[in-house]
């Protein structure tokens, strides 16, 4: 039942108080000898309090890790995670975001895991009226919460867990179950509008290949009530499961959301596995291409508007390309050199060219849509990281061509 025969079997019970100012954790292990528990968060050690062993389990805090000596084949420990010191209100790049009546936090802050172990059982116990949203597979509901399994992917990283009072519901798509967590905000959120907006974009992306790219998705919507656009920030996470996090300005009118591209862009990232940073032009280019194509096909924008938006993007990419700077160099140094437009829109142009070449060479029998459909059949959801060249090479193999590696060279 675990990732490997040598993995430590571990169970975590997270008790959440009504005030959401702390978490109380009990961790139990089926293993022998000494375990080293680690967290990848630099903040986690400063939040730790009340560390103690149970049932003759000995624990020692040592060099930013917890050393556990088990009395036999099992043992437990408990600790408290104080969240007040980690609070950063409203900023989506923090490890902990304080929302209205809820918190959104990285699992790194509270899951101290045995070295080499990522597949564990996590049970949340929450007060009445409170909800839990995670990217992990849900094993069971309990009277006071739910039990999840983090899965074979790394449980930590950029994943998010939402705890508190908020609305949860399920949206179905072809081949997929999407669990929505819609947090509260000030001013209040137009919930029917959000549902319509989510539904429209999910349907548009589903239509590309005939089914949603992944079978299970956590979709978190956080109203921040600020910004000058409907979705100031969106992000895809692969940690422990596929997830999309959206930070919205709920003050914007309905039509502004329906005309916005961010949600379709983030959902389009699900067509590919997690790709290393060296492949930025690949994954950002693919999503930038489909953010327009999928919405135009779904009638969310006209074909003319889609071509105009693509052309405008290509023009921004041209203007953002420094003479003599290759796409590979721009990708490697995108943030430092602020080469975003060259990376995103050069990538989109490459996928447009590949799509057109496939259609022309096969009299419309093959297209980028059909190749991505074949990729989903073989390789999604993906539990391991990919490189850009490996992804393009496989697209070539699935299409019986060399168009992707040639055009992207």
Rosetta blueprint (number, residue, H / E / L):
1 X L
2 X L
3 X L
4 X L
5 X L
6 X L
7 X L
8 X L
9 X E
10 X E
11 X E
12 X E
13 X E
14 X E
15 X E
16 X E
17 X L
18 X L
19 X L
20 X L
21 X L
22 X E
23 X E
24 X E
25 X E
26 X E
27 X E
28 X E
29 X E
30 X E
31 X L
32 X L
33 X L
34 X E
35 X E
36 X E
37 X E
38 X E
39 X L
40 X L
41 X L
42 X L
43 X L
44 X H
45 X H
46 X H
47 X H
48 X E
49 X E
50 X E
51 X E
52 X E
53 X E
54 X E
55 X L
56 X L
57 X L
58 X E
59 X E
60 X E
61 X E
62 X E
63 X L
64 X L
65 X E
66 X E
67 X E
68 X E
69 X E
70 X L
71 X L
72 X L
73 X L
74 X E
75 X E
76 X E
77 X E
78 X E
79 X E
80 X E
81 X E
82 X E
83 X L
84 X H
85 X H
86 X H
87 X L
88 X L
89 X L
90 X L
91 X L
92 X L
93 X L
94 X L
95 X L
96 X E
97 X E
98 X E
99 X E
100 X E
101 X L
102 X E
103 X E
104 X E
105 X E
106 X L
107 X H
108 X H
109 X H
110 X L
111 X L
112 X L
113 X E
114 X E
115 X L
116 X L
117 X L
118 X L
119 X L
120 X L
121 X E
122 X E
123 X E
124 X E
125 X E
126 X L
127 X L
128 X L
129 X L
130 X L
131 X E
132 X E
133 X E
134 X L
135 X L
136 X L
137 X E
138 X E
139 X E
140 X E
141 X E
142 X L
143 X L
144 X L
145 X E
146 X E
147 X E
148 X E
149 X E
150 X L
151 X L
152 X L
153 X L
154 X L
155 X L
156 X L
157 X L
158 X L
159 X L
160 X L
161 X E
162 X E
163 X E
164 X E
165 X L
166 X L
167 X E
168 X E
169 X E
170 X E
171 X E
172 X E
173 X E
174 X L
175 X L
176 X E
177 X E
178 X E
179 X E
180 X E
181 X E
182 X E
183 X L
184 X E
185 X L
186 X L
187 X L
188 X L
189 X L
190 X L
191 X H
192 X H
193 X H
194 X H
195 X H
196 X H
197 X H
198 X H
199 X H
200 X H
201 X H
202 X H
203 X H
204 X H
205 X H
206 X H
207 X H
208 X H
209 X H
210 X L
211 X L
212 X L
213 X L
214 X L
215 X L
216 X E
217 X E
218 X E
219 X E
220 X E
221 X E
222 X E
223 X E
224 X L
225 X L
226 X L
227 X L
228 X L
229 X L
230 X L
231 X E
232 X E
233 X E
234 X E
235 X E
236 X E
237 X E
238 X L
239 X L
240 X L
241 X L
242 X L
243 X E
244 X E
245 X E
246 X E
247 X E
248 X E
249 X L
250 X L
251 X L
252 X L
253 X L
254 X H
255 X H
256 X H
257 X H
258 X H
259 X H
260 X L
261 X L
262 X H
263 X H
264 X H
265 X H
266 X H
267 X H
268 X H
269 X H
270 X H
271 X H
272 X L
273 X L
274 X L
275 X E
276 X L
277 X H
278 X H
279 X H
280 X H
281 X H
282 X H
283 X H
284 X H
285 X H
286 X H
287 X H
288 X H
289 X H
290 X H
291 X H
292 X H
293 X H
294 X H
295 X H
296 X H
297 X H
298 X L
299 X L
300 X L
301 X L
302 X L
303 X H
304 X H
305 X H
306 X H
307 X H
308 X H
309 X H
310 X H
311 X H
312 X H
313 X H
314 X H
315 X H
316 X H
317 X H
318 X H
319 X H
320 X L
321 X L
322 X L
323 X L
324 X L
325 X L
326 X L
327 X H
328 X H
329 X H
330 X H
331 X H
332 X H
333 X L
334 X H
335 X H
336 X H
337 X H
338 X L
339 X L
340 X H
341 X H
342 X H
343 X H
344 X H
345 X H
346 X H
347 X H
348 X H
349 X H
350 X H
351 X H
352 X H
353 X H
354 X H
355 X H
356 X H
357 X H
358 X H
359 X H
360 X H
361 X H
362 X L
363 X L
364 X L
365 X L
366 X L
367 X L
368 X H
369 X H
370 X H
371 X H
372 X H
373 X H
374 X H
375 X H
376 X H
377 X H
378 X H
379 X H
380 X L
381 X L
382 X L
383 X L
384 X L
385 X L
386 X E
387 X L
388 X H
389 X H
390 X H
391 X H
392 X H
393 X H
394 X H
395 X H
396 X H
397 X H
398 X H
399 X H
400 X L
401 X L
402 X L
403 X H
404 X H
405 X H
406 X H
407 X H
408 X L
409 X L
